[in-house]
Amino acid sequence: MDSTQGEPTASRGEQIQAAEHEAARRRLLAQAEKERIPTEETTRAVPDRQWRRAQP
C-alpha cells in the first residue's frame, strides 16, 4: 500500500472527485479574492433608524 498512515488507498473515482473538489475550492477562493473590497474603500454603515427619525 502507498498510504503512510495505514489507510486503504482511495479508488480512482475518489481521487478524481477529490481533485475536482480542490479545483472548485481554489476557483471559489480566487473569485472571492477578486471580488473582495479593500478595507480602505469601505465606510462604516449608519443604521437607517437614525435616518428615519430625522424625517418629518
N, C-alpha and C positions, 0 to 999 in steps of 0.2 A: 504494500500500500504506500501511496505517496504522502499520506497525511502524517504530519508530525505529532498530532495530538491523539492519535489512535482512533479518529473518527473515520467512518466509511467515506470513500471518495464520492463526490457528488456526480450524479449522472450528467450526461451531455446536455440534456434538456434543462436541468437545474443550473448548469454553468452558463448556458445561453441566457436563461431568464435573469440570472444574477448580473450578467454583463449588460443586458438591456436595462435593468433597474438602475444600475450605476450610471449608465449613459443618460437616462432620463433625469436622474438626480443632478448630474452635472449640468444638463441643459437648463433645468429649473433654477439652479443656483446662479448660472451665468445670466439668465433673463432677469432674475431678481436684482442682481448687482447692476445690470444695465439700466433698470428702471428705478433704482434707488435714488432718492432725492438727498443731496448732501445736506448735512445738518446746518451749514451756513445759510442755505437757501430756505429754510423753514422759519415760520414765525409761531409764536405762542397763540393758540386758539383762545378767543374770548367767548365765554358762554353767552349764548344768544338770549338768556333770561335778562341780562342787563340791558341788552339792546331793546327788548320788548318793553321793559319798564320805561325807557326813555320815550317811547312812542305815546302820543296823546290818545 
